[in-house]
């Protein structure tokens, strides 16, 4: 099997397994086509477990579901709402900054990486995620710990590559374009269900016979 055929096989097997096992959708998939909510959720999700991001978003949106309303919340209201997420203290400032800037921009969230990354607390990953979820712009592949770890294990990314933008570049060179929009969510789901961080379940993995298991002990 050549490398492109192997990659297609990886993708197809994972899609089939996801559908058969009904893997949990990712939290940001709730905000597809809603750029402001996607941006806030992506910002809150940094270093945070999925269920805590969901809880914080539910709290926050119950108080304010538009940039204008969110900009009018007090810091204490935002703090109480987003307390479930990691590093909630700086994220209070990020939420306020985003809400105020989007409000000042007529309620429109920017749709370029550079503009988004000019916002407080918005790094490359949050910006890529926001473009993908909010606008359906998939010029890059969102790289998180699951995408990076599994990319190495599958032999798609060099084991020495650490920086998310570099992982993205390596993946884009070998993954067909039609997979880019779905790769992040698929890896997150697969990384939670089977290719776990510490104890990957290789014996029951649908990719067992086509995975080089790079770095797996
Ligand atoms: S075979 Fe093991 S290392 Fe490879 S993708 Fe599956 S669980 Fe991960």
Boltz pocket constraint, residues with backbone or C-beta under 6 A from the ligand:
constraints:
  - pocket:
      binder: B
      contacts: [[A, 150], [A, 153], [A, 154], [A, 194], [A, 195], [A, 196], [A, 200], [A, 201], [A, 202], [A, 205], [A, 206], [A, 207], [A, 208], [A, 211], [A, 212], [A, 213], [A, 214], [A, 216]]
      max_distance: 6.0
